[in-house]
Amino acid sequence: MEKRRENGRIVSKAISLLLNRISLIALAVTIVLFIGGRFEIASATQPNAELEIQKLASCYALGTDAIGRGNVLEGKNIYRDCFTQDAVLTAVFPDGASETRIGTDAWADFVYSVFQGNGYLATQHLMGSINISFQNNKATMTSYLHATHKRSETSIDVANGTYEDEVVNKNGRWKIRNRTLKLIDFLNLSSPTSDSSATNARTTNSSTTFVTPNIPRLKKR
């Protein structure tokens, strides 16, 4: 009888030990899966977010060039995909003057007035050197601008500068909330008039001139 009790205790201890080991294994597997899953989500989400934010730079360039072609409505529609509804946009010109507008429609009207006021027939905005930093559901982005503004078949204005953006994630979509353009130059490049008798005419007669674009200022109240 005593021997049976001893055997029972041994079996009970063995079962208890086995259950404890199974519990520890299950806990370890759960922790690994949980941590691994979190790392996987983070590594998968970050590149996607960075790509989405990079597209905002191209989105703005496409909207601006639509306005450069004279299609303000198309430009406004494109801008709405790039910015929050209450976005603040500022341009700082090489002479230190600046202009700020709130909302993409107001900014589109401002851009159109600048292009029309300077007689631009078309524009092309190239974006590059994009750098993005994340902080929770917010991000900052800087990007370089090289913009060509066509005045005529022989004259263009060229602008270079840096965009500084604050980007936020709302309802699963990244959009620019604040954008500041800091221009470092604004040059006019003109080709020479055609003269077949002149040697090296393009070299000797072409010109580069610093220009101040015609900027419509907000009226102070």
N, C-alpha and C positions, 0 to 999 in steps of 0.2 A: 504494500500500500504506500509506504514511504517512498519507494523507488518510483512509483507512478507519479506521485506529487513532484518529485525532483525532476523527472522527465518533463512534466507539464510546465514547470517553471523555466526549464531550459528552452523549451519550444516557444513559450511566451516571450522570453527575452530575445530569442532569435527573430521572431516576427516583429517585435517592437523595434529592434535594430534595423531590420530590413525596411520597415516603414519610414523610419527616420532618414535612412539613406535615400529612399525614393523621394521623400519630401525635399531633401537638400538638392538632389539632382533636378527636380522639377523647378525649384526656386532659382537655381543657377541658370537653367535654360530660359526661364522667364526673364531674368535680368538681362541675359545676353541678347535675347530677342528684342527686349524693350530698348536697351541702349543702342543696339545695332540698328534698330528701326529708326530711332531718332537721328542717328548719324546719317542714315540713308536719306531720310527726308530732308535734312539740312543740306546735304551735298547735292541733292536733286533740285531743291528749291532755289538755292543761291544762284547757280548759273542761269536758271530760267528768269529769275528776277533781274539779273544783270543784263540779259539780252533784251528783256522788255523795256528796261530803262534806256538802253542804248538806242532802241527804236524811236524813243521820244525825240532824240536829236534829229533823226532823219525826218520824222513826222513834221517837226517845225519847219525844216528846210523846204519840204514839199509844199506845205501850206503857204510859206512866204513866196515861193516861186510861182505858185498859182496866182497870187496877188500881183506878182511882177508881170504876169501875162495879162493883167487887167481883170481877172476873174476873182473878185472880192468874195462872192458867195462861196465859191469852192474853197478859198483860203480859210474862211471862217469855219466851215464844216470840218476841215482837216484840223484846225487849231483845237476844236472842241475834243478831239481824241487825244490831244497832247497835254492839255492843261485842265486844272480844276476850274470850276465855274467862277470862283473869286480870285483867280490867279493875279499876282502883281508882276508886271513886266516893266523893266527899266532899261534904257539905253544910255550909256555914258560915252560921249563923243570925245575925240582926241583933244579938243580945246577945253574939256572939263565940263561943258554943258551937259545936261541930262534931261531925259523925258521919261515920265512914268505913266502907265495906264493900268487900270484895274479891269479885268475881264478880257476875254479873248476877242470879243467883237470890237471893243474900243481899241485894242491893240491893232487889229486888222485894219480898221479905218485909219489909224495913225500911219501904219506902214504904207497903205495905199496913197495917202496924201503926200508922203515923202517921195515915193516913186513917181507919182504924177507931177509933183512940184519940180522934180529934177529932170523930167522928160525921159525917164527910162522906158525903153521898149521891151526889155526882158531882163530877167535876173537869173543867177545860178548860185546857190549857196552850197558850199562843200563843208562837211563837218569831219573832224578828225581828232586824234589824240584824246579820246574819251576816257575819263577816269571816274570811277564810281566808288563811294564808300557807304557802307550800310550801318544803320543803327536802329534795330527793331523794325518797325514798319515805316521807317523814314530812311532817306538816302540823300547824299549830296553828289552832284555830277558836275564836272567841268569838261568843256569841249572847246576845241579851237575852230575858229571860223575863217574861211576864205570865200569872199563873196564878190561876184562879178556883176556889174550893173551896166547894161548896154545902152549907150546914148545914141550911137549911130553906127554905121558900118565901119567907121574908122576911129571911134572913141568909146572908151569904157571907163567907169569908175570902179576901183578895186578897194575893198575894205578887208581888214584883218583884225581879229580880236578874240576874246575869250568869253564864253558863256559860263556863268556860275548859277547853278540850279539847286533848289530845294525840292525834293521829290517825296511824295507821300503815297501810301497804299490805302485806297479806299474801296471797299466792296470788292476786293480781290484784283483791283487794277491800279497800276502805277501811273501817276500823273504829276506834272510839274506844278508846284504851288507858287514858287517864286523864281523868277529868272532875271538875271542882270547881265547885260551885254556890255563889256568893256572894250571899246575899240582902241586899237593902238595906231592905226593909220587909216587914211581915206585918200587915195591917190587917183588922179586922172591919167590914163594912158591913151595917147593919141598916135595914130599912124600918119605918115606923111602923105600929102597929096600925090597922086600918081604922076611921075615925070620920067619917061623912058630914057631921056637923055642924061639924067643925073646918075652918076656912079655912086653906089652905096647910099642911095637916097634914104633907104629905111634906117640906116645907121645914123646918118648925119641929120636927118630932119625929124625923126620921131622924138616925142617929148614925154616927160613924166612930170606932172604937176600936183602938188598937194592942194586938195580942194576942201572947202567946207560945204557940205551938202545943205540944200535948202530944207530946213526943218521947221515945220509948223509948230509954234509954241502954244501951249495951253494958255488961255486968257485967265489972268488973275482976277479973282472976284474982290 
